[in-house]
Amino acid sequence: MVRRSDVRGSGGVRLAAWEFTDPPKSGGGSEEGGRRPGVLLLHGLMGRASHWAATARRLAATHRAVALDQRGHGRSEKPAAGPPARTAYADDAIAALEQLELAPAALVGHGMGALTAWQVAARRPDLVSALVICDMRASALGAASQREWAEWFRSWPVPFATLADVRKWFGEDDPALERPRPVRGDYFAEVMAERADGWRPVFSRRQMLGARETWVHDAHWDELAQVVCPALVVRGLDAELGRAEAQEMVRVLPRGAYAEIPDAGHLLPWEQPEAWYRAIEPFLQAVAARP
């Protein structure tokens, strides 16, 4: 079962939240009074809540698992104005935690969603019981990185004639790829919608580039140091987050831990799902078991 709830985020923006489990039943669950610990899953740039469906259903055995379509993504509102301040994403996540009565909850974030997650944990430690950071760097990426992304967006052969063309381009033909990654094709197929002229992304590439602009020029080490809850940094061996930086992030986090997944890149939860579960489940279960 999946159940949608609408959340009012920063500035009144309407956000879609998706609970991938039956509602908690009285007398069940792993906590006193039948309340299961909450987990809020935050996708990365260009992602959507549905990308977390398999992880959410897996965690639903022990947690109340909710995935959020962040503003500009999925079924959430896509404001036409310029890019929101980075704080708006954290404010939205805080609104979801409070309005859905999830807190204190574990936050699981991928890419941009991981940055949002640790910013929330730094600002509102009362709302966050644990943090999972999946392949997000704390260092500033700089203007060159932003130019590369602008060029990459321009290279997309939009519109795509078929979903098979989407999967082939993102999984095989994209010049940004070093080797074929079929899972990447599937991942991007999920953020496409059919229009009159073919298949196009459900988001604005201009807005995505603007959203990225709000964090790539800044380092985020100070916010990491303010995260007081247990935090797990997970990276794939071929991911964007390098080993040295990941281990420095673990050192900076007051209660940091580290996990590395072989044969996985940026999309490691989808490329190696069983290894991903083996990394995060014992961590989250240990946090949930604490009094």
Secondary structure as GFF3:
##gff-version 3
##sequence-region A 1 291
A	DSSP	beta_strand	3	8	.	.	.	ID=ss1
A	DSSP	three_ten_helix	10	12	.	.	.	ID=ss2
A	DSSP	beta_strand	14	19	.	.	.	ID=ss3
A	DSSP	three_ten_helix	32	34	.	.	.	ID=ss4
A	DSSP	beta_strand	38	42	.	.	.	ID=ss5
A	DSSP	three_ten_helix	49	52	.	.	.	ID=ss6
A	DSSP	alpha_helix	53	59	.	.	.	ID=ss7
A	DSSP	beta_strand	64	68	.	.	.	ID=ss8
A	DSSP	alpha_helix	86	99	.	.	.	ID=ss9
A	DSSP	beta_strand	105	110	.	.	.	ID=ss10
A	DSSP	alpha_helix	112	123	.	.	.	ID=ss11
A	DSSP	three_ten_helix	125	127	.	.	.	ID=ss12
A	DSSP	beta_strand	128	134	.	.	.	ID=ss13
A	DSSP	alpha_helix	142	155	.	.	.	ID=ss14
A	DSSP	alpha_helix	163	168	.	.	.	ID=ss15
A	DSSP	pi_helix	169	173	.	.	.	ID=ss16
A	DSSP	alpha_helix	182	189	.	.	.	ID=ss17
A	DSSP	beta_strand	192	195	.	.	.	ID=ss18
A	DSSP	beta_strand	198	201	.	.	.	ID=ss19
A	DSSP	alpha_helix	205	213	.	.	.	ID=ss20
A	DSSP	alpha_helix	221	225	.	.	.	ID=ss21
A	DSSP	beta_strand	231	236	.	.	.	ID=ss22
A	DSSP	alpha_helix	243	252	.	.	.	ID=ss23
A	DSSP	beta_strand	256	261	.	.	.	ID=ss24
A	DSSP	alpha_helix	268	271	.	.	.	ID=ss25
A	DSSP	alpha_helix	273	289	.	.	.	ID=ss26
###
